[in-house]
Amino acid sequence: MTAMQYFWRHPLAQEVREEGREEGRVAERADMTLRILEWRGISVPDAVRERVESCTDLDQLTIWSQRAVHATAADDLFADPNG
């Protein structure tokens, strides 16, 4: 029992848990972005779905989810707002 309890406190175990949490946040944000579009009645082409689901940058996914709130088409997620 002692070895098992120690393992969960080991820095490697903590790092693995944190990586899992980060992956979960990324997956959740991608899902939320796509759901926002779908809830708003915006069709999501496979290319857009694949791009969003393959993104691993949480900051980029946050930007896309914010854009999804005001988008009129799924491709609006990727449009540069500065022209």
N, C-alpha and C positions, 0 to 999 in steps of 0.2 A: 504493500500500500504506500509506503513512504516514497518509493521511486516514482510511482504514478502521480502522486500529489506534487512532487518536485517538478515533474515534466511540465505540468500546466503552468508553473511559475517561470519556467525557463524562458530566456529572451527569444529563442527561436520559436517556441510555441506561441508567444505573444505576437511575434512578427507574422506568423502564419495566420493567426486570428485576425490581425489588422488587415492583412491583404484580402482575406475573405470578406471582411466588412466593406472594404473599398470596392471590391468587385460587386458586392450587393448594392452599394449606392449607385454605381455606374449603371447596372442593369435596371434598377428601379427608375432612375432618371430617364433612361432611354424609353422604357415602357411608358412612363408618364408623358413624355413628349409625343409619342405616337397616339396615346389615348386622348390627349387634348385635341389633336387634329380630328380624330374619329368622333369624339363627342360633339365637335363643332360641325360635323357633317362633311368634312373635307376628306376626299378620297386620298388614300396613301398608296402610291405606286410602289411596286416591289423594289425599285432602285432606291427610293427614299427610305423605305423600311430597312433595307440592307445597310445603307450608309449610317443611319441612326443606331441600329443594333450593333454595328461593328465598331463604333466609336468607343474609345476607352478613356477619353479626356472628360472628366467630370465638369470642368469649367465650360467646355464647348457644349456639352449636353445641356447645361444650365441656360446658356445663351439660346440654344435651339428651343428649349421648352418655353422660354419667355417669348420668343418670336411666334411660337405656335398659338399663343393666346390671341394674336392679332393677324395671323396669316389668312390669306384668302385662297391660297393654294399650298400644297405640301412643299413645293420647291421654294417657297418663300423662306423656309427655315435657313436656306443656304445663301440667300441673297445678301449682298453687302449693303448695309443700310446707308453707307456713305457714297453709294453710287457706283 
